[in-house]
Amino acid sequence: MKTMISDDVREELDLAITKMTQNYLDQLEGMEPHNFYIFFQDEVDRPMLEFMMEYSKHNVNRASTYLGVNPLDLIAKLKRHNLL
């Protein structure tokens, strides 16, 4: 399934991710990053999950369809972020 995202939106998202990554690395002040992917995923997941649950009127099945994930996996993510 092809995503329907404009080049402008994709570029804006790319810039935001790049800026966030650079800010995080700058805060390390020369220390090596560890588990950055997990850290980043958690930082992105929480607001996205909050938004999608509101957008779906808190319907887990609908939100899981919008996100393209298994409902049980979504429930686990919601619990991990204390959103359920």
mmCIF file of the N, C-alpha and C atoms, coordinates in Angstrom:
data_MODEL
# 
_entry.id   MODEL 
# 
loop_
_atom_site.group_PDB 
_atom_site.id 
_atom_site.type_symbol 
_atom_site.label_atom_id 
_atom_site.label_alt_id 
_atom_site.label_comp_id 
_atom_site.label_asym_id 
_atom_site.label_entity_id 
_atom_site.label_seq_id 
_atom_site.pdbx_PDB_ins_code 
_atom_site.Cartn_x 
_atom_site.Cartn_y 
_atom_site.Cartn_z 
_atom_site.occupancy 
_atom_site.B_iso_or_equiv 
_atom_site.pdbx_formal_charge 
_atom_site.auth_seq_id 
_atom_site.auth_comp_id 
_atom_site.auth_asym_id 
_atom_site.auth_atom_id 
_atom_site.pdbx_PDB_model_num 
ATOM 1   N N  . MET A 1 1  ? 0.839   -1.180 0.000  1.00 0.00 ? 1  MET A N  1 
ATOM 2   C CA . MET A 1 1  ? 0.000   0.000  0.000  1.00 0.00 ? 1  MET A CA 1 
ATOM 3   C C  . MET A 1 1  ? 0.885   1.245  0.000  1.00 0.00 ? 1  MET A C  1 
ATOM 4   N N  . LYS A 1 2  ? 0.647   2.106  -0.928 1.00 0.00 ? 2  LYS A N  1 
ATOM 5   C CA . LYS A 1 2  ? 1.434   3.327  -1.046 1.00 0.00 ? 2  LYS A CA 1 
ATOM 6   C C  . LYS A 1 2  ? 0.915   4.373  -0.054 1.00 0.00 ? 2  LYS A C  1 
ATOM 7   N N  . THR A 1 3  ? 1.860   5.008  0.656  1.00 0.00 ? 3  THR A N  1 
ATOM 8   C CA . THR A 1 3  ? 1.443   6.060  1.565  1.00 0.00 ? 3  THR A CA 1 
ATOM 9   C C  . THR A 1 3  ? 1.131   7.318  0.780  1.00 0.00 ? 3  THR A C  1 
ATOM 10  N N  . MET A 1 4  ? 0.160   8.037  1.253  1.00 0.00 ? 4  MET A N  1 
ATOM 11  C CA . MET A 1 4  ? -0.246  9.259  0.572  1.00 0.00 ? 4  MET A CA 1 
ATOM 12  C C  . MET A 1 4  ? 0.274   10.440 1.376  1.00 0.00 ? 4  MET A C  1 
ATOM 13  N N  . ILE A 1 5  ? 1.511   10.774 1.116  1.00 0.00 ? 5  ILE A N  1 
ATOM 14  C CA . ILE A 1 5  ? 2.148   11.878 1.821  1.00 0.00 ? 5  ILE A CA 1 
ATOM 15  C C  . ILE A 1 5  ? 2.844   12.744 0.775  1.00 0.00 ? 5  ILE A C  1 
ATOM 16  N N  . SER A 1 6  ? 2.644   14.027 0.909  1.00 0.00 ? 6  SER A N  1 
ATOM 17  C CA . SER A 1 6  ? 3.247   14.926 -0.082 1.00 0.00 ? 6  SER A CA 1 
ATOM 18  C C  . SER A 1 6  ? 4.748   15.051 0.181  1.00 0.00 ? 6  SER A C  1 
ATOM 19  N N  . ASP A 1 7  ? 5.460   15.460 -0.841 1.00 0.00 ? 7  ASP A N  1 
ATOM 20  C CA . ASP A 1 7  ? 6.900   15.671 -0.694 1.00 0.00 ? 7  ASP A CA 1 
ATOM 21  C C  . ASP A 1 7  ? 7.187   16.733 0.355  1.00 0.00 ? 7  ASP A C  1 
ATOM 22  N N  . ASP A 1 8  ? 6.345   17.771 0.436  1.00 0.00 ? 8  ASP A N  1 
ATOM 23  C CA . ASP A 1 8  ? 6.539   18.832 1.431  1.00 0.00 ? 8  ASP A CA 1 
ATOM 24  C C  . ASP A 1 8  ? 6.418   18.294 2.854  1.00 0.00 ? 8  ASP A C  1 
ATOM 25  N N  . VAL A 1 9  ? 5.411   17.454 3.091  1.00 0.00 ? 9  VAL A N  1 
ATOM 26  C CA . VAL A 1 9  ? 5.205   16.881 4.419  1.00 0.00 ? 9  VAL A CA 1 
ATOM 27  C C  . VAL A 1 9  ? 6.358   15.942 4.758  1.00 0.00 ? 9  VAL A C  1 
ATOM 28  N N  . ARG A 1 10 ? 6.766   15.137 3.788  1.00 0.00 ? 10 ARG A N  1 
ATOM 29  C CA . ARG A 1 10 ? 7.880   14.214 4.020  1.00 0.00 ? 10 ARG A CA 1 
ATOM 30  C C  . ARG A 1 10 ? 9.159   14.991 4.358  1.00 0.00 ? 10 ARG A C  1 
ATOM 31  N N  . GLU A 1 11 ? 9.403   16.076 3.633  1.00 0.00 ? 11 GLU A N  1 
ATOM 32  C CA . GLU A 1 11 ? 10.589  16.895 3.893  1.00 0.00 ? 11 GLU A CA 1 
ATOM 33  C C  . GLU A 1 11 ? 10.521  17.534 5.280  1.00 0.00 ? 11 GLU A C  1 
ATOM 34  N N  . GLU A 1 12 ? 9.350   18.016 5.653  1.00 0.00 ? 12 GLU A N  1 
ATOM 35  C CA . GLU A 1 12 ? 9.174   18.618 6.977  1.00 0.00 ? 12 GLU A CA 1 
ATOM 36  C C  . GLU A 1 12 ? 9.419   17.589 8.082  1.00 0.00 ? 12 GLU A C  1 
ATOM 37  N N  . LEU A 1 13 ? 8.921   16.381 7.892  1.00 0.00 ? 13 LEU A N  1 
ATOM 38  C CA . LEU A 1 13 ? 9.136   15.311 8.853  1.00 0.00 ? 13 LEU A CA 1 
ATOM 39  C C  . LEU A 1 13 ? 10.615  14.932 8.926  1.00 0.00 ? 13 LEU A C  1 
ATOM 40  N N  . ASP A 1 14 ? 11.259  14.820 7.782  1.00 0.00 ? 14 ASP A N  1 
ATOM 41  C CA . ASP A 1 14 ? 12.688  14.506 7.735  1.00 0.00 ? 14 ASP A CA 1 
ATOM 42  C C  . ASP A 1 14 ? 13.507  15.562 8.491  1.00 0.00 ? 14 ASP A C  1 
ATOM 43  N N  . LEU A 1 15 ? 13.180  16.829 8.268  1.00 0.00 ? 15 LEU A N  1 
ATOM 44  C CA . LEU A 1 15 ? 13.898  17.909 8.949  1.00 0.00 ? 15 LEU A CA 1 
ATOM 45  C C  . LEU A 1 15 ? 13.680  17.866 10.453 1.00 0.00 ? 15 LEU A C  1 
ATOM 46  N N  . ALA A 1 16 ? 12.447  17.589 10.879 1.00 0.00 ? 16 ALA A N  1 
ATOM 47  C CA . ALA A 1 16 ? 12.148  17.516 12.310 1.00 0.00 ? 16 ALA A CA 1 
ATOM 48  C C  . ALA A 1 16 ? 12.915  16.366 12.958 1.00 0.00 ? 16 ALA A C  1 
ATOM 49  N N  . ILE A 1 17 ? 12.973  15.229 12.299 1.00 0.00 ? 17 ILE A N  1 
ATOM 50  C CA . ILE A 1 17 ? 13.691  14.069 12.831 1.00 0.00 ? 17 ILE A CA 1 
ATOM 51  C C  . ILE A 1 17 ? 15.184  14.359 12.895 1.00 0.00 ? 17 ILE A C  1 
ATOM 52  N N  . THR A 1 18 ? 15.715  14.958 11.848 1.00 0.00 ? 18 THR A N  1 
ATOM 53  C CA . THR A 1 18 ? 17.139  15.302 11.819 1.00 0.00 ? 18 THR A CA 1 
ATOM 54  C C  . THR A 1 18 ? 17.478  16.287 12.939 1.00 0.00 ? 18 THR A C  1 
ATOM 55  N N  . LYS A 1 19 ? 16.648  17.301 13.123 1.00 0.00 ? 19 LYS A N  1 
ATOM 56  C CA . LYS A 1 19 ? 16.884  18.299 14.167 1.00 0.00 ? 19 LYS A CA 1 
ATOM 57  C C  . LYS A 1 19 ? 16.812  17.664 15.552 1.00 0.00 ? 19 LYS A C  1 
ATOM 58  N N  . MET A 1 20 ? 15.832  16.814 15.776 1.00 0.00 ? 20 MET A N  1 
ATOM 59  C CA . MET A 1 20 ? 15.702  16.144 17.075 1.00 0.00 ? 20 MET A CA 1 
ATOM 60  C C  . MET A 1 20 ? 16.905  15.251 17.354 1.00 0.00 ? 20 MET A C  1 
ATOM 61  N N  . THR A 1 21 ? 17.340  14.533 16.332 1.00 0.00 ? 21 THR A N  1 
ATOM 62  C CA . THR A 1 21 ? 18.500  13.654 16.487 1.00 0.00 ? 21 THR A CA 1 
ATOM 63  C C  . THR A 1 21 ? 19.752  14.469 16.809 1.00 0.00 ? 21 THR A C  1 
ATOM 64  N N  . GLN A 1 22 ? 19.963  15.541 16.083 1.00 0.00 ? 22 GLN A N  1 
ATOM 65  C CA . GLN A 1 22 ? 21.132  16.400 16.326 1.00 0.00 ? 22 GLN A CA 1 
ATOM 66  C C  . GLN A 1 22 ? 21.089  17.008 17.725 1.00 0.00 ? 22 GLN A C  1 
ATOM 67  N N  . ASN A 1 23 ? 19.927  17.479 18.152 1.00 0.00 ? 23 ASN A N  1 
ATOM 68  C CA . ASN A 1 23 ? 19.793  18.050 19.501 1.00 0.00 ? 23 ASN A CA 1 
ATOM 69  C C  . ASN A 1 23 ? 20.127  17.016 20.574 1.00 0.00 ? 23 ASN A C  1 
ATOM 70  N N  . TYR A 1 24 ? 19.638  15.801 20.383 1.00 0.00 ? 24 TYR A N  1 
ATOM 71  C CA . TYR A 1 24 ? 19.922  14.733 21.339 1.00 0.00 ? 24 TYR A CA 1 
ATOM 72  C C  . TYR A 1 24 ? 21.423  14.456 21.405 1.00 0.00 ? 24 TYR A C  1 
ATOM 73  N N  . LEU A 1 25 ? 22.057  14.316 20.240 1.00 0.00 ? 25 LEU A N  1 
ATOM 74  C CA . LEU A 1 25 ? 23.491  14.032 20.215 1.00 0.00 ? 25 LEU A CA 1 
ATOM 75  C C  . LEU A 1 25 ? 24.299  15.190 20.805 1.00 0.00 ? 25 LEU A C  1 
ATOM 76  N N  . ASP A 1 26 ? 23.879  16.423 20.546 1.00 0.00 ? 26 ASP A N  1 
ATOM 77  C CA . ASP A 1 26 ? 24.561  17.586 21.124 1.00 0.00 ? 26 ASP A CA 1 
ATOM 78  C C  . ASP A 1 26 ? 24.503  17.568 22.648 1.00 0.00 ? 26 ASP A C  1 
ATOM 79  N N  . GLN A 1 27 ? 23.387  17.120 23.199 1.00 0.00 ? 27 GLN A N  1 
ATOM 80  C CA . GLN A 1 27 ? 23.232  17.073 24.655 1.00 0.00 ? 27 GLN A CA 1 
ATOM 81  C C  . GLN A 1 27 ? 24.127  16.022 25.299 1.00 0.00 ? 27 GLN A C  1 
ATOM 82  N N  . LEU A 1 28 ? 24.578  15.062 24.517 1.00 0.00 ? 28 LEU A N  1 
ATOM 83  C CA . LEU A 1 28 ? 25.467  14.034 25.060 1.00 0.00 ? 28 LEU A CA 1 
ATOM 84  C C  . LEU A 1 28 ? 26.869  14.570 25.328 1.00 0.00 ? 28 LEU A C  1 
ATOM 85  N N  . GLU A 1 29 ? 27.180  15.711 24.746 1.00 0.00 ? 29 GLU A N  1 
ATOM 86  C CA . GLU A 1 29 ? 28.481  16.371 24.949 1.00 0.00 ? 29 GLU A CA 1 
ATOM 87  C C  . GLU A 1 29 ? 29.650  15.413 24.749 1.00 0.00 ? 29 GLU A C  1 
ATOM 88  N N  . GLY A 1 30 ? 29.640  14.693 23.620 1.00 0.00 ? 30 GLY A N  1 
ATOM 89  C CA . GLY A 1 30 ? 30.761  13.831 23.262 1.00 0.00 ? 30 GLY A CA 1 
ATOM 90  C C  . GLY A 1 30 ? 30.630  12.393 23.721 1.00 0.00 ? 30 GLY A C  1 
ATOM 91  N N  . MET A 1 31 ? 29.691  12.101 24.608 1.00 0.00 ? 31 MET A N  1 
ATOM 92  C CA . MET A 1 31 ? 29.493  10.712 25.040 1.00 0.00 ? 31 MET A CA 1 
ATOM 93  C C  . MET A 1 31 ? 28.874  9.914  23.897 1.00 0.00 ? 31 MET A C  1 
ATOM 94  N N  . GLU A 1 32 ? 29.114  8.622  23.888 1.00 0.00 ? 32 GLU A N  1 
ATOM 95  C CA . GLU A 1 32 ? 28.552  7.752  22.851 1.00 0.00 ? 32 GLU A CA 1 
ATOM 96  C C  . GLU A 1 32 ? 27.066  7.524  23.112 1.00 0.00 ? 32 GLU A C  1 
ATOM 97  N N  . PRO A 1 33 ? 26.244  7.602  22.075 1.00 0.00 ? 33 PRO A N  1 
ATOM 98  C CA . PRO A 1 33 ? 24.823  7.294  22.266 1.00 0.00 ? 33 PRO A CA 1 
ATOM 99  C C  . PRO A 1 33 ? 24.619  5.786  22.440 1.00 0.00 ? 33 PRO A C  1 
ATOM 100 N N  . HIS A 1 34 ? 23.667  5.435  23.278 1.00 0.00 ? 34 HIS A N  1 
ATOM 101 C CA . HIS A 1 34 ? 23.328  4.027  23.496 1.00 0.00 ? 34 HIS A CA 1 
ATOM 102 C C  . HIS A 1 34 ? 21.812  3.876  23.402 1.00 0.00 ? 34 HIS A C  1 
ATOM 103 N N  . ASN A 1 35 ? 21.377  2.829  22.734 1.00 0.00 ? 35 ASN A N  1 
ATOM 104 C CA . ASN A 1 35 ? 19.951  2.534  22.603 1.00 0.00 ? 35 ASN A CA 1 
ATOM 105 C C  . ASN A 1 35 ? 19.164  3.701  22.012 1.00 0.00 ? 35 ASN A C  1 
ATOM 106 N N  . PHE A 1 36 ? 19.780  4.426  21.107 1.00 0.00 ? 36 PHE A N  1 
ATOM 107 C CA . PHE A 1 36 ? 19.122  5.595  20.545 1.00 0.00 ? 36 PHE A CA 1 
ATOM 108 C C  . PHE A 1 36 ? 17.832  5.226  19.828 1.00 0.00 ? 36 PHE A C  1 
ATOM 109 N N  . TYR A 1 37 ? 17.816  4.136  19.101 1.00 0.00 ? 37 TYR A N  1 
ATOM 110 C CA . TYR A 1 37 ? 16.615  3.754  18.361 1.00 0.00 ? 37 TYR A CA 1 
ATOM 111 C C  . TYR A 1 37 ? 15.436  3.550  19.305 1.00 0.00 ? 37 TYR A C  1 
ATOM 112 N N  . ILE A 1 38 ? 15.668  2.848  20.409 1.00 0.00 ? 38 ILE A N  1 
ATOM 113 C CA . ILE A 1 38 ? 14.604  2.608  21.384 1.00 0.00 ? 38 ILE A CA 1 
ATOM 114 C C  . ILE A 1 38 ? 14.156  3.932  21.997 1.00 0.00 ? 38 ILE A C  1 
ATOM 115 N N  . PHE A 1 39 ? 15.112  4.780  22.375 1.00 0.00 ? 39 PHE A N  1 
ATOM 116 C CA . PHE A 1 39 ? 14.790  6.094  22.927 1.00 0.00 ? 39 PHE A CA 1 
ATOM 117 C C  . PHE A 1 39 ? 13.945  6.893  21.936 1.00 0.00 ? 39 PHE A C  1 
ATOM 118 N N  . PHE A 1 40 ? 14.388  6.943  20.703 1.00 0.00 ? 40 PHE A N  1 
ATOM 119 C CA . PHE A 1 40 ? 13.695  7.725  19.683 1.00 0.00 ? 40 PHE A CA 1 
ATOM 120 C C  . PHE A 1 40 ? 12.298  7.168  19.429 1.00 0.00 ? 40 PHE A C  1 
ATOM 121 N N  . GLN A 1 41 ? 12.198  5.858  19.308 1.00 0.00 ? 41 GLN A N  1 
ATOM 122 C CA . GLN A 1 41 ? 10.905  5.222  19.062 1.00 0.00 ? 41 GLN A CA 1 
ATOM 123 C C  . GLN A 1 41 ? 9.922   5.538  20.179 1.00 0.00 ? 41 GLN A C  1 
ATOM 124 N N  . ASP A 1 42 ? 10.386  5.482  21.428 1.00 0.00 ? 42 ASP A N  1 
ATOM 125 C CA . ASP A 1 42 ? 9.519   5.817  22.560 1.00 0.00 ? 42 ASP A CA 1 
ATOM 126 C C  . ASP A 1 42 ? 9.068   7.270  22.516 1.00 0.00 ? 42 ASP A C  1 
ATOM 127 N N  . GLU A 1 43 ? 9.977   8.159  22.146 1.00 0.00 ? 43 GLU A N  1 
ATOM 128 C CA . GLU A 1 43 ? 9.641   9.580  22.085 1.00 0.00 ? 43 GLU A CA 1 
ATOM 129 C C  . GLU A 1 43 ? 8.624   9.877  20.988 1.00 0.00 ? 43 GLU A C  1 
ATOM 130 N N  . VAL A 1 44 ? 8.710   9.146  19.894 1.00 0.00 ? 44 VAL A N  1 
ATOM 131 C CA . VAL A 1 44 ? 7.770   9.342  18.785 1.00 0.00 ? 44 VAL A CA 1 
ATOM 132 C C  . VAL A 1 44 ? 6.452   8.622  19.057 1.00 0.00 ? 44 VAL A C  1 
ATOM 133 N N  . ASP A 1 45 ? 6.536   7.426  19.622 1.00 0.00 ? 45 ASP A N  1 
ATOM 134 C CA . ASP A 1 45 ? 5.342   6.616  19.843 1.00 0.00 ? 45 ASP A CA 1 
ATOM 135 C C  . ASP A 1 45 ? 4.303   7.307  20.720 1.00 0.00 ? 45 ASP A C  1 
ATOM 136 N N  . ARG A 1 46 ? 4.727   7.847  21.841 1.00 0.00 ? 46 ARG A N  1 
ATOM 137 C CA . ARG A 1 46 ? 3.756   8.363  22.810 1.00 0.00 ? 46 ARG A CA 1 
ATOM 138 C C  . ARG A 1 46 ? 2.827   9.426  22.216 1.00 0.00 ? 46 ARG A C  1 
ATOM 139 N N  . PRO A 1 47 ? 3.345   10.520 21.654 1.00 0.00 ? 47 PRO A N  1 
ATOM 140 C CA . PRO A 1 47 ? 2.413   11.512 21.110 1.00 0.00 ? 47 PRO A CA 1 
ATOM 141 C C  . PRO A 1 47 ? 1.607   10.982 19.924 1.00 0.00 ? 47 PRO A C  1 
ATOM 142 N N  . MET A 1 48 ? 2.212   10.103 19.117 1.00 0.00 ? 48 MET A N  1 
ATOM 143 C CA . MET A 1 48 ? 1.491   9.538  17.986 1.00 0.00 ? 48 MET A CA 1 
ATOM 144 C C  . MET A 1 48 ? 0.345   8.656  18.478 1.00 0.00 ? 48 MET A C  1 
ATOM 145 N N  . LEU A 1 49 ? 0.610   7.831  19.490 1.00 0.00 ? 49 LEU A N  1 
ATOM 146 C CA . LEU A 1 49 ? -0.427  6.969  20.031 1.00 0.00 ? 49 LEU A CA 1 
ATOM 147 C C  . LEU A 1 49 ? -1.539  7.782  20.680 1.00 0.00 ? 49 LEU A C  1 
ATOM 148 N N  . GLU A 1 50 ? -1.167  8.813  21.421 1.00 0.00 ? 50 GLU A N  1 
ATOM 149 C CA . GLU A 1 50 ? -2.172  9.682  22.043 1.00 0.00 ? 50 GLU A CA 1 
ATOM 150 C C  . GLU A 1 50 ? -3.076  10.286 20.968 1.00 0.00 ? 50 GLU A C  1 
ATOM 151 N N  . PHE A 1 51 ? -2.461  10.806 19.924 1.00 0.00 ? 51 PHE A N  1 
ATOM 152 C CA . PHE A 1 51 ? -3.227  11.434 18.848 1.00 0.00 ? 51 PHE A CA 1 
ATOM 153 C C  . PHE A 1 51 ? -4.141  10.432 18.160 1.00 0.00 ? 51 PHE A C  1 
ATOM 154 N N  . MET A 1 52 ? -3.601  9.258  17.807 1.00 0.00 ? 52 MET A N  1 
ATOM 155 C CA . MET A 1 52 ? -4.395  8.280  17.075 1.00 0.00 ? 52 MET A CA 1 
ATOM 156 C C  . MET A 1 52 ? -5.529  7.720  17.925 1.00 0.00 ? 52 MET A C  1 
ATOM 157 N N  . MET A 1 53 ? -5.338  7.608  19.227 1.00 0.00 ? 53 MET A N  1 
ATOM 158 C CA . MET A 1 53 ? -6.426  7.147  20.083 1.00 0.00 ? 53 MET A CA 1 
ATOM 159 C C  . MET A 1 53 ? -7.535  8.206  20.142 1.00 0.00 ? 53 MET A C  1 
ATOM 160 N N  . GLU A 1 54 ? -7.159  9.455  20.217 1.00 0.00 ? 54 GLU A N  1 
ATOM 161 C CA . GLU A 1 54 ? -8.171  10.521 20.176 1.00 0.00 ? 54 GLU A CA 1 
ATOM 162 C C  . GLU A 1 54 ? -8.871  10.526 18.814 1.00 0.00 ? 54 GLU A C  1 
ATOM 163 N N  . TYR A 1 55 ? -8.091  10.435 17.755 1.00 0.00 ? 55 TYR A N  1 
ATOM 164 C CA . TYR A 1 55 ? -8.627  10.473 16.394 1.00 0.00 ? 55 TYR A CA 1 
ATOM 165 C C  . TYR A 1 55 ? -9.616  9.325  16.155 1.00 0.00 ? 55 TYR A C  1 
ATOM 166 N N  . SER A 1 56 ? -9.333  8.172  16.761 1.00 0.00 ? 56 SER A N  1 
ATOM 167 C CA . SER A 1 56 ? -10.200 6.996  16.595 1.00 0.00 ? 56 SER A CA 1 
ATOM 168 C C  . SER A 1 56 ? -11.286 6.934  17.665 1.00 0.00 ? 56 SER A C  1 
ATOM 169 N N  . LYS A 1 57 ? -11.416 8.020  18.436 1.00 0.00 ? 57 LYS A N  1 
ATOM 170 C CA . LYS A 1 57 ? -12.396 8.074  19.526 1.00 0.00 ? 57 LYS A CA 1 
ATOM 171 C C  . LYS A 1 57 ? -12.173 6.936  20.531 1.00 0.00 ? 57 LYS A C  1 
ATOM 172 N N  . HIS A 1 58 ? -10.884 6.643  20.770 1.00 0.00 ? 58 HIS A N  1 
ATOM 173 C CA . HIS A 1 58 ? -10.430 5.639  21.736 1.00 0.00 ? 58 HIS A CA 1 
ATOM 174 C C  . HIS A 1 58 ? -10.880 4.222  21.386 1.00 0.00 ? 58 HIS A C  1 
ATOM 175 N N  . ASN A 1 59 ? -11.034 3.962  20.113 1.00 0.00 ? 59 ASN A N  1 
ATOM 176 C CA . ASN A 1 59 ? -11.384 2.636  19.623 1.00 0.00 ? 59 ASN A CA 1 
ATOM 177 C C  . ASN A 1 59 ? -10.080 1.946  19.203 1.00 0.00 ? 59 ASN A C  1 
ATOM 178 N N  . VAL A 1 60 ? -9.651  0.971  19.995 1.00 0.00 ? 60 VAL A N  1 
ATOM 179 C CA . VAL A 1 60 ? -8.365  0.302  19.758 1.00 0.00 ? 60 VAL A CA 1 
ATOM 180 C C  . VAL A 1 60 ? -8.338  -0.380 18.400 1.00 0.00 ? 60 VAL A C  1 
ATOM 181 N N  . ASN A 1 61 ? -9.419  -1.034 18.026 1.00 0.00 ? 61 ASN A N  1 
ATOM 182 C CA . ASN A 1 61 ? -9.432  -1.718 16.728 1.00 0.00 ? 61 ASN A CA 1 
ATOM 183 C C  . ASN A 1 61 ? -9.281  -0.732 15.580 1.00 0.00 ? 61 ASN A C  1 
ATOM 184 N N  . ARG A 1 62 ? -9.990  0.376  15.663 1.00 0.00 ? 62 ARG A N  1 
ATOM 185 C CA . ARG A 1 62 ? -9.898  1.387  14.604 1.00 0.00 ? 62 ARG A CA 1 
ATOM 186 C C  . ARG A 1 62 ? -8.491  1.990  14.579 1.00 0.00 ? 62 ARG A C  1 
ATOM 187 N N  . ALA A 1 63 ? -7.973  2.338  15.753 1.00 0.00 ? 63 ALA A N  1 
ATOM 188 C CA . ALA A 1 63 ? -6.625  2.924  15.821 1.00 0.00 ? 63 ALA A CA 1 
ATOM 189 C C  . ALA A 1 63 ? -5.585  1.946  15.284 1.00 0.00 ? 63 ALA A C  1 
ATOM 190 N N  . SER A 1 64 ? -5.732  0.672  15.612 1.00 0.00 ? 64 SER A N  1 
ATOM 191 C CA . SER A 1 64 ? -4.755  -0.315 15.126 1.00 0.00 ? 64 SER A CA 1 
ATOM 192 C C  . SER A 1 64 ? -4.816  -0.429 13.602 1.00 0.00 ? 64 SER A C  1 
ATOM 193 N N  . THR A 1 65 ? -6.014  -0.295 13.034 1.00 0.00 ? 65 THR A N  1 
ATOM 194 C CA . THR A 1 65 ? -6.148  -0.314 11.575 1.00 0.00 ? 65 THR A CA 1 
ATOM 195 C C  . THR A 1 65 ? -5.473  0.911  10.978 1.00 0.00 ? 65 THR A C  1 
ATOM 196 N N  . TYR A 1 66 ? -5.711  2.092  11.559 1.00 0.00 ? 66 TYR A N  1 
ATOM 197 C CA . TYR A 1 66 ? -5.079  3.316  11.067 1.00 0.00 ? 66 TYR A CA 1 
ATOM 198 C C  . TYR A 1 66 ? -3.563  3.210  11.110 1.00 0.00 ? 66 TYR A C  1 
ATOM 199 N N  . LEU A 1 67 ? -3.054  2.613  12.182 1.00 0.00 ? 67 LEU A N  1 
ATOM 200 C CA . LEU A 1 67 ? -1.605  2.516  12.364 1.00 0.00 ? 67 LEU A CA 1 
ATOM 201 C C  . LEU A 1 67 ? -0.988  1.330  11.625 1.00 0.00 ? 67 LEU A C  1 
ATOM 202 N N  . GLY A 1 68 ? -1.818  0.379  11.231 1.00 0.00 ? 68 GLY A N  1 
ATOM 203 C CA . GLY A 1 68 ? -1.303  -0.803 10.540 1.00 0.00 ? 68 GLY A CA 1 
ATOM 204 C C  . GLY A 1 68 ? -0.604  -1.766 11.478 1.00 0.00 ? 68 GLY A C  1 
ATOM 205 N N  . VAL A 1 69 ? -1.093  -1.850 12.715 1.00 0.00 ? 69 VAL A N  1 
ATOM 206 C CA . VAL A 1 69 ? -0.504  -2.768 13.697 1.00 0.00 ? 69 VAL A CA 1 
ATOM 207 C C  . VAL A 1 69 ? -1.593  -3.678 14.246 1.00 0.00 ? 69 VAL A C  1 
ATOM 208 N N  . ASN A 1 70 ? -1.176  -4.782 14.809 1.00 0.00 ? 70 ASN A N  1 
ATOM 209 C CA . ASN A 1 70 ? -2.081  -5.711 15.456 1.00 0.00 ? 70 ASN A CA 1 
ATOM 210 C C  . ASN A 1 70 ? -2.687  -5.042 16.693 1.00 0.00 ? 70 ASN A C  1 
ATOM 211 N N  . PRO A 1 71 ? -3.994  -5.199 16.940 1.00 0.00 ? 71 PRO A N  1 
ATOM 212 C CA . PRO A 1 71 ? -4.605  -4.585 18.118 1.00 0.00 ? 71 PRO A CA 1 
ATOM 213 C C  . PRO A 1 71 ? -3.931  -4.966 19.440 1.00 0.00 ? 71 PRO A C  1 
ATOM 214 N N  . LEU A 1 72 ? -3.488  -6.217 19.556 1.00 0.00 ? 72 LEU A N  1 
ATOM 215 C CA . LEU A 1 72 ? -2.813  -6.632 20.791 1.00 0.00 ? 72 LEU A CA 1 
ATOM 216 C C  . LEU A 1 72 ? -1.471  -5.917 20.953 1.00 0.00 ? 72 LEU A C  1 
ATOM 217 N N  . ASP A 1 73 ? -0.777  -5.698 19.843 1.00 0.00 ? 73 ASP A N  1 
ATOM 218 C CA . ASP A 1 73 ? 0.480   -4.947 19.898 1.00 0.00 ? 73 ASP A CA 1 
ATOM 219 C C  . ASP A 1 73 ? 0.215   -3.492 20.286 1.00 0.00 ? 73 ASP A C  1 
ATOM 220 N N  . LEU A 1 74 ? -0.870  -2.935 19.772 1.00 0.00 ? 74 LEU A N  1 
ATOM 221 C CA . LEU A 1 74 ? -1.223  -1.559 20.132 1.00 0.00 ? 74 LEU A CA 1 
ATOM 222 C C  . LEU A 1 74 ? -1.550  -1.470 21.613 1.00 0.00 ? 74 LEU A C  1 
ATOM 223 N N  . ILE A 1 75 ? -2.296  -2.416 22.117 1.00 0.00 ? 75 ILE A N  1 
ATOM 224 C CA . ILE A 1 75 ? -2.622  -2.422 23.552 1.00 0.00 ? 75 ILE A CA 1 
ATOM 225 C C  . ILE A 1 75 ? -1.348  -2.479 24.380 1.00 0.00 ? 75 ILE A C  1 
ATOM 226 N N  . ALA A 1 76 ? -0.401  -3.309 23.981 1.00 0.00 ? 76 ALA A N  1 
ATOM 227 C CA . ALA A 1 76 ? 0.870   -3.409 24.709 1.00 0.00 ? 76 ALA A CA 1 
ATOM 228 C C  . ALA A 1 76 ? 1.612   -2.072 24.688 1.00 0.00 ? 76 ALA A C  1 
ATOM 229 N N  . LYS A 1 77 ? 1.626   -1.414 23.536 1.00 0.00 ? 77 LYS A N  1 
ATOM 230 C CA . LYS A 1 77 ? 2.297   -0.104 23.437 1.00 0.00 ? 77 LYS A CA 1 
ATOM 231 C C  . LYS A 1 77 ? 1.577   0.934  24.302 1.00 0.00 ? 77 LYS A C  1 
ATOM 232 N N  . LEU A 1 78 ? 0.262   0.920  24.273 1.00 0.00 ? 78 LEU A N  1 
ATOM 233 C CA . LEU A 1 78 ? -0.506  1.864  25.090 1.00 0.00 ? 78 LEU A CA 1 
ATOM 234 C C  . LEU A 1 78 ? -0.213  1.651  26.577 1.00 0.00 ? 78 LEU A C  1 
ATOM 235 N N  . LYS A 1 79 ? -0.145  0.405  26.999 1.00 0.00 ? 79 LYS A N  1 
ATOM 236 C CA . LYS A 1 79 ? 0.176   0.096  28.394 1.00 0.00 ? 79 LYS A CA 1 
ATOM 237 C C  . LYS A 1 79 ? 1.592   0.540  28.740 1.00 0.00 ? 79 LYS A C  1 
ATOM 238 N N  . ARG A 1 80 ? 2.542   0.306  27.835 1.00 0.00 ? 80 ARG A N  1 
ATOM 239 C CA . ARG A 1 80 ? 3.928   0.691  28.093 1.00 0.00 ? 80 ARG A CA 1 
ATOM 240 C C  . ARG A 1 80 ? 4.066   2.194  28.298 1.00 0.00 ? 80 ARG A C  1 
ATOM 241 N N  . HIS A 1 81 ? 3.220   2.954  27.635 1.00 0.00 ? 81 HIS A N  1 
ATOM 242 C CA . HIS A 1 81 ? 3.258   4.426  27.754 1.00 0.00 ? 81 HIS A CA 1 
ATOM 243 C C  . HIS A 1 81 ? 2.223   4.958  28.737 1.00 0.00 ? 81 HIS A C  1 
ATOM 244 N N  . ASN A 1 82 ? 1.641   4.040  29.524 1.00 0.00 ? 82 ASN A N  1 
ATOM 245 C CA . ASN A 1 82 ? 0.613   4.404  30.520 1.00 0.00 ? 82 ASN A CA 1 
ATOM 246 C C  . ASN A 1 82 ? -0.541  5.175  29.889 1.00 0.00 ? 82 ASN A C  1 
ATOM 247 N N  . LEU A 1 83 ? -0.948  4.755  28.703 1.00 0.00 ? 83 LEU A N  1 
ATOM 248 C CA . LEU A 1 83 ? -2.052  5.401  27.999 1.00 0.00 ? 83 LEU A CA 1 
ATOM 249 C C  . LEU A 1 83 ? -3.315  4.541  28.046 1.00 0.00 ? 83 LEU A C  1 
ATOM 250 N N  . LEU A 1 84 ? -3.232  3.416  28.733 1.00 0.00 ? 84 LEU A N  1 
ATOM 251 C CA . LEU A 1 84 ? -4.386  2.520  28.828 1.00 0.00 ? 84 LEU A CA 1 
ATOM 252 C C  . LEU A 1 84 ? -4.480  1.981  30.228 1.00 0.00 ? 84 LEU A C  1 
# 
